[in-house]
Amino acid sequence: MSKKGSRNYAQYQKQAEQAQRLLSKLPPKMRIVVTILGVIVLIAAAIWYYLPEIEYLLTPDVPPIADPVQTPDGEEAEVYFFDVGQGDSILIRVGEYTMLIDASISSAGDAILQNLDALGVDDLDAVVATHPHADHIGAMEKVIENVPIETFYMPVLPASDTPTTRTYENMLDALDAQNVAVKQITDETQIPAPEGAVFEVLSPYDGDNWEETNDYSAVIRFTYGNVSFMLTGDAEAPVEERILETGADISCTVLKCGHHGSSSSTTPEFLRAVDPKVAIISCAEVNDYGHPHRETMQSLNDLGCQIMQTWRDGTILVLTNGTGYSVNTWSVGAGAIPAA
């Protein structure tokens, strides 16, 4: 029992003893009436005190079903969170449509191409570089040079914050050499989606001026039917706070934790609003940053959601028909295997 509960219990016990002494001075019939009324009052008080917990327990743990998006009969959306070391790389496939979000570190290039080849992905309808850090665009040059891309989306940073790294410059050169259409991604960007799917860009805003490059990350809410995914790049607490301030419904079935499970992202307030059933962390087992951080893991454990981590589970595949979903591990050799 909590300290608060102990204090309340002692208070109620003291009040009960006082009531018992008063009852002993009343006539027998009056005692019965007063006792019944007292019990009713105590029950009512207990219900009122524990009403939030009662409401929580009685609330069905199911995704919202209002205004469902119609999905093609029998067609599933596949969302792969590739095991690419200390970085991010996510593939979304719905039928013939494919989107790649980020391309991890440069050494992950061969693995990403191998995964795409094993999945029969010969071209990409869309590629998103969430932000220009090497653990998200490190292998982007190799992807651009080897896989035809219809549209490439990326945030535009202020001139003072635009990177001049070789990784970033090589990516731009590859886009130019392959004549790929490049578009700035903001909260107003409309990304064409296959039937039954919606891509909602929550951040960045045009004209943003953040202190940290991570906060320019493209944050995308991907919805297929009634199942949704919050894909956050490396967006940190300031961006999460701004998203919350909009008052938008950001509840999602699956959350890709921001910044590889860092405590600078996935704040308790944001996590409560998203309320995921599944949380996914993409990072290396051994890294220089201590990811995932203890605070993030504690918040996820407190929420009680299923936690998957690429360093431990390998590539993670979430399949959904728009109503239900399944969490799997995936590899080139074994294919999809239901997660334990």
C-alpha positions in Angstrom: 0.0 0.0 0.0 1.3 3.5 -0.8 2.0 6.1 1.9 -1.0 8.0 0.8 -3.2 4.9 1.1 -1.8 4.1 4.6 -2.6 7.6 5.8 -6.1 7.4 4.4 -6.7 4.0 6.0 -5.6 5.2 9.4 -7.9 8.2 9.1 -10.8 6.1 8.2 -10.1 3.7 11.1 -10.0 6.6 13.6 -13.3 7.9 12.2 -14.9 4.5 12.5 -13.9 4.2 16.1 -15.5 7.5 16.9 -18.6 6.6 15.1 -18.8 3.3 17.0 -18.7 5.2 20.4 -21.5 7.5 19.2 -23.6 4.5 18.0 -23.4 2.9 21.4 -25.3 5.8 22.9 -28.2 5.5 20.4 -31.4 3.4 20.7 -31.1 0.0 18.9 -33.4 0.8 15.9 -31.6 4.1 15.4 -28.3 2.3 15.5 -29.3 0.1 12.6 -30.5 3.1 10.5 -27.3 5.0 11.2 -25.1 2.0 10.5 -26.7 1.4 7.1 -26.3 5.1 6.2 -22.7 5.1 7.3 -21.9 2.0 5.2 -23.5 3.7 2.1 -21.5 6.9 2.7 -18.2 4.9 3.1 -18.9 2.9 -0.1 -19.7 6.1 -2.0 -16.6 7.8 -0.7 -14.4 4.8 -1.7 -15.9 4.7 -5.2 -15.3 8.5 -5.6 -11.7 8.3 -4.4 -10.8 5.4 -6.7 -12.9 6.5 -9.6 -9.9 7.1 -12.0 -8.5 3.7 -11.3 -12.0 2.1 -11.8 -12.5 4.0 -15.1 -9.0 2.9 -16.3 -9.7 -0.8 -15.5 -13.1 -0.7 -17.2 -11.8 1.0 -20.3 -11.4 -1.5 -23.2 -7.8 -1.8 -24.3 -8.6 -1.6 -28.0 -7.6 0.9 -30.7 -10.1 3.6 -31.7 -12.5 2.5 -34.4 -14.3 5.8 -35.2 -14.3 6.9 -38.9 -12.1 4.0 -40.1 -10.1 4.4 -43.3 -11.2 1.7 -45.8 -8.3 -0.7 -46.7 -8.2 -3.0 -49.7 -9.6 -6.4 -48.8 -6.8 -8.8 -47.8 -4.0 -6.3 -48.3 -1.5 -5.8 -45.5 0.8 -3.0 -44.7 4.3 -4.1 -43.8 6.6 -1.9 -41.7 10.2 -3.1 -41.3 12.5 -1.6 -38.7 15.8 -2.7 -40.1 18.6 -3.9 -37.8 21.3 -1.4 -38.9 23.4 -0.8 -35.9 23.4 2.7 -34.2 21.0 4.3 -36.7 17.5 4.2 -38.2 16.2 2.7 -41.4 12.5 1.9 -41.9 10.7 0.4 -44.9 6.9 0.8 -45.3 5.3 -1.3 -48.0 1.6 -1.5 -48.9 1.0 -3.5 -52.0 3.3 -2.1 -54.7 3.9 1.1 -52.8 7.2 1.5 -50.9 8.7 4.2 -48.7 12.1 4.2 -47.1 12.7 6.4 -44.0 16.3 7.0 -43.3 19.4 4.9 -44.2 21.4 4.6 -41.0 25.2 4.8 -40.9 27.4 4.3 -44.0 28.5 0.8 -43.1 24.8 -0.3 -43.1 24.5 0.4 -46.9 25.0 -3.2 -48.0 22.6 -4.6 -45.4 19.9 -2.1 -46.5 20.3 -3.0 -50.1 20.4 -6.7 -49.3 17.1 -6.4 -47.4 15.4 -4.4 -50.2 16.6 -7.0 -52.7 15.3 -9.9 -50.5 11.9 -8.2 -50.3 11.7 -7.7 -54.0 11.9 -3.9 -53.7 13.2 -2.7 -57.1 12.3 1.0 -56.7 11.0 3.3 -54.1 8.0 5.6 -54.4 9.3 7.8 -51.6 12.4 8.3 -49.5 12.5 10.4 -46.4 15.7 11.7 -44.8 14.4 12.7 -41.4 17.4 15.0 -40.7 21.0 15.3 -41.9 22.8 13.3 -39.3 25.2 10.5 -40.4 23.3 7.9 -38.4 20.2 8.6 -40.5 21.6 9.5 -44.0 25.0 7.6 -43.8 24.1 5.1 -46.4 21.7 7.3 -48.4 24.2 7.9 -51.2 24.4 4.1 -51.8 20.6 3.7 -51.8 20.1 6.6 -54.2 22.7 5.3 -56.6 21.3 1.7 -56.6 17.5 2.1 -56.2 15.4 4.3 -58.5 13.5 6.9 -56.3 10.4 8.8 -57.4 10.4 11.5 -54.7 12.9 12.4 -52.0 11.7 14.3 -48.9 14.0 16.2 -46.5 13.8 19.1 -44.1 15.4 22.4 -45.0 17.5 23.9 -42.2 18.5 27.6 -41.8 21.6 28.5 -43.7 23.6 28.7 -40.4 22.5 25.1 -39.5 22.9 23.5 -42.9 25.5 20.8 -42.6 28.6 20.8 -44.7 29.7 17.2 -43.9 30.9 14.9 -46.7 28.0 12.5 -46.0 25.4 15.3 -46.5 27.2 16.7 -49.6 27.5 13.2 -51.1 23.8 12.6 -50.7 23.0 15.8 -52.4 25.4 15.0 -55.3 23.8 11.6 -55.7 20.3 13.0 -55.8 21.4 15.5 -58.5 23.3 12.8 -60.5 20.2 10.5 -60.5 17.9 13.3 -61.3 15.6 12.6 -58.3 12.8 14.9 -57.5 13.5 16.5 -54.1 10.9 18.2 -51.9 11.1 20.0 -48.6 9.2 18.2 -45.9 7.1 20.3 -43.4 3.9 19.8 -41.5 2.1 21.1 -44.6 3.6 18.4 -46.9 1.0 16.1 -48.5 2.7 12.8 -49.2 0.8 10.6 -51.8 -0.3 7.4 -50.1 -1.7 4.1 -51.3 -5.3 3.1 -50.8 -6.2 2.8 -47.1 -3.1 4.7 -46.0 -2.4 8.2 -44.7 0.9 9.9 -44.1 0.6 12.9 -41.7 3.6 15.1 -41.2 3.6 16.6 -37.7 7.0 18.3 -37.8 9.1 20.3 -38.8 7.4 23.6 -39.6 8.6 25.8 -42.4 10.9 28.4 -40.9 11.8 26.5 -37.7 14.9 27.6 -35.9 15.9 25.0 -33.4 19.0 24.8 -31.3 19.5 21.1 -32.0 19.6 19.5 -35.5 17.7 16.6 -34.1 14.6 18.8 -33.7 14.4 19.4 -37.4 13.5 15.7 -37.7 10.5 14.8 -39.9 7.9 13.3 -37.5 5.4 11.2 -39.5 2.2 9.5 -38.3 1.5 6.6 -40.7 -2.0 5.2 -40.5 -3.4 2.1 -42.2 -7.0 1.6 -41.5 -7.3 1.8 -37.7 -3.6 0.9 -37.0 -1.1 3.7 -36.8 2.7 4.3 -36.4 4.4 7.3 -34.9 7.8 7.6 -36.6 9.8 10.3 -34.9 13.3 10.4 -36.3 15.5 12.0 -33.6 13.0 14.6 -32.5 13.5 15.6 -28.9 11.4 17.0 -26.0 10.8 20.5 -27.5 9.3 19.1 -30.7 7.2 16.6 -28.6 5.9 19.5 -26.5 4.9 21.5 -29.6 3.1 18.5 -31.0 1.2 18.1 -27.8 0.3 21.8 -27.7 -1.6 21.4 -31.1 -4.1 19.2 -29.3 -4.1 16.8 -32.2 -4.9 13.1 -31.6 -1.5 11.5 -31.7 -2.5 8.1 -30.3 -0.7 5.3 -32.2 -0.5 1.5 -32.1 3.3 1.5 -32.6 5.8 4.1 -31.5 9.4 4.3 -32.9 11.0 5.9 -29.9 12.8 9.1 -30.8 16.6 9.4 -30.8 17.3 5.7 -30.3 15.7 5.6 -26.9 17.5 8.6 -25.5 16.0 10.3 -22.4 16.0 13.5 -24.4 13.0 12.1 -26.3 9.9 10.0 -25.5 9.0 12.2 -22.6 6.4 10.8 -20.2 3.8 13.4 -21.4 4.3 12.5 -25.0 4.3 8.8 -24.3 1.0 9.1 -22.4 -0.5 10.9 -25.4 0.7 8.4 -27.9 -0.2 5.5 -25.7 1.4 2.8 -27.9 0.8 -0.9 -27.6 4.3 -1.5 -29.1 7.5 0.6 -28.7 10.4 0.1 -31.0 14.0 1.2 -30.3 16.6 1.2 -33.0 20.2 1.2 -31.8 23.3 -0.9 -31.5 24.0 -3.1 -28.5 27.2 -1.3 -27.8 27.2 2.5 -28.5 28.8 5.6 -27.2 25.6 7.1 -25.9 24.3 4.5 -23.6 21.1 4.1 -25.7 18.5 3.2 -24.7 18.6 5.3 -21.6 17.3 3.9 -18.3 14.7 6.7 -18.0 13.1 5.8 -21.3 13.0 2.1 -20.5 11.4 2.9 -17.1 8.7 5.0 -18.8 8.0 2.2 -21.3 7.8 -0.4 -18.6 5.5 1.7 -16.5 3.2 2.0 -19.5 3.2 -1.7 -20.0 3.6 -1.8 -23.8 5.5 -4.4 -25.7 9.2 -3.3 -26.1 11.2 -4.4 -29.2 14.8 -3.4 -29.8 16.8 -4.0 -33.0 20.1 -4.7 -31.2 18.4 -7.6 -29.4 15.6 -8.7 -31.7 17.1 -8.0 -35.1 14.9 -6.5 -37.8 11.4 -6.0 -36.6 8.4 -6.4 -38.8 4.9 -5.1 -37.9 2.1 -6.5 -40.2 -1.4 -5.0 -40.2 -4.5 -5.5 -42.2 -5.8 -2.2 -40.9 -7.7 -3.8 -38.0 -5.3 -6.1 -36.1 -1.6 -6.3 -36.2 1.2 -8.7 -35.4 4.8 -8.1 -34.3 7.5 -10.3 -35.9 11.2 -10.6 -36.3 12.5 -10.8 -39.8 15.7 -11.8 -41.6 16.7 -12.5 -45.2 17.2 -16.2 -44.4 14.3 -17.0 -42.1 11.6 -14.5 -43.2 9.0 -13.4 -40.7 8.8 -15.2 -37.3 6.2 -14.1 -34.6 7.9 -12.2 -31.8 7.9 -13.9 -28.4 
